[in-house]
Amino acid sequence: MAEQPLNARMVVEEIKVGLRVETFDGSVRGFVTRDGLAKMVKELMEGERGKKVRKRAKEYGEMAEKAMEEGTGSSWRNLNSLMGEICKRKEA
């Protein structure tokens, strides 16, 4: 729970795949209000900022799929390399 504000800032400000919900007292760690949550859900589903966020999230999803492609994806290759190193050390 302690890292939630940091995660929220990263999602909203750094990778831009989310919207910040207003809190009851305006603080980063405060409780969200029903109205603030409703406003951001509406913005996410119908608004211009939401459209940009959804587009960016889709792009990240496509990049993740590409990274996991068997044989050619960067994540697949890195995991394969790690497994190779583990097997070498086990044999030694």
C-alpha positions as a printed NumPy array, in Angstrom:
array([[  0.   ,   0.   ,   0.   ],
       [  2.905,   2.362,   0.673],
       [  3.938,   2.327,  -2.983],
       [  0.467,   3.177,  -4.34 ],
       [  1.114,   6.934,  -4.741],
       [  4.355,   6.184,  -6.578],
       [  2.616,   3.657,  -8.846],
       [ -0.227,   6.11 ,  -9.496],
       [  2.197,   8.867, -10.447],
       [  4.037,   6.546, -12.818],
       [  0.791,   5.365, -14.458],
       [ -0.598,   8.897, -14.841],
       [  2.461,  11.089, -15.423],
       [  5.199,   8.851, -16.799],
       [  3.617,   6.192, -19.005],
       [  0.307,   8.056, -19.373],
       [ -2.059,   5.076, -19.286],
       [ -4.335,   6.323, -16.5  ],
       [ -6.121,   9.34 , -15.07 ],
       [ -5.752,  10.709, -11.544],
       [ -8.916,  10.601,  -9.435],
       [ -9.549,  13.526,  -7.105],
       [ -9.377,  12.727,  -3.405],
       [-11.622,  13.95 ,  -0.616],
       [ -8.949,  16.208,   0.881],
       [ -6.925,  16.833,  -2.268],
       [ -3.924,  14.856,  -1.024],
       [ -2.162,  12.1  ,  -2.914],
       [ -2.962,   9.575,  -0.178],
       [ -6.541,  10.674,   0.514],
       [ -9.775,   8.795,  -0.054],
       [-11.417,   9.254,  -3.438],
       [-14.894,  10.721,  -3.607],
       [-17.809,   9.093,  -5.369],
       [-18.167,  12.154,  -7.584],
       [-14.451,  12.258,  -8.363],
       [-14.458,   8.6  ,  -9.334],
       [-17.594,   8.985, -11.472],
       [-16.054,  12.   , -13.212],
       [-12.863,  10.126, -14.096],
       [-14.693,   6.986, -15.25 ],
       [-16.8  ,   9.157, -17.557],
       [-13.685,  10.968, -18.797],
       [-11.89 ,   7.678, -19.368],
       [-14.802,   6.171, -21.295],
       [-16.061,   9.221, -23.206],
       [-13.6  ,  12.122, -22.968],
       [-10.645,  13.239, -25.043],
       [ -8.126,  12.502, -22.295],
       [ -9.645,   9.042, -21.948],
       [ -9.336,   8.486, -25.677],
       [ -5.611,   9.298, -25.507],
       [ -5.134,   7.051, -22.458],
       [ -6.929,   4.128, -24.122],
       [ -4.869,   4.564, -27.293],
       [ -1.631,   4.603, -25.314],
       [ -2.66 ,   1.554, -23.261],
       [ -3.434,  -0.31 , -26.477],
       [  0.003,   0.6  , -27.856],
       [  1.683,  -0.728, -24.706],
       [ -0.344,  -3.926, -24.988],
       [  0.791,  -4.4  , -28.577],
       [  4.42 ,  -3.796, -27.568],
       [  4.084,  -6.38 , -24.789],
       [  2.641,  -8.95 , -27.199],
       [  5.482,  -8.312, -29.629],
       [  8.058,  -8.693, -26.831],
       [  6.616, -12.108, -25.932],
       [  6.574, -13.56 , -29.463],
       [  8.264, -16.937, -29.457],
       [ 11.716, -16.853, -31.005],
       [ 11.768, -13.164, -31.906],
       [ 10.377, -11.219, -28.959],
       [ 12.83 ,  -9.486, -26.632],
       [ 11.266, -10.97 , -23.486],
       [ 11.294, -14.449, -25.017],
       [ 14.941, -14.098, -26.057],
       [ 15.991, -12.745, -22.646],
       [ 14.211, -15.535, -20.782],
       [ 15.716, -18.102, -23.138],
       [ 19.17 , -16.627, -22.515],
       [ 18.626, -16.723, -18.74 ],
       [ 17.572, -20.359, -18.906],
       [ 20.678, -21.137, -20.966],
       [ 22.906, -19.504, -18.335],
       [ 21.19 , -21.417, -15.533],
       [ 21.656, -24.716, -17.376],
       [ 25.357, -23.956, -18.001],
       [ 25.971, -23.251, -14.326],
       [ 24.082, -26.369, -13.293],
       [ 26.252, -28.507, -15.593],
       [ 29.51 , -26.933, -14.321]])
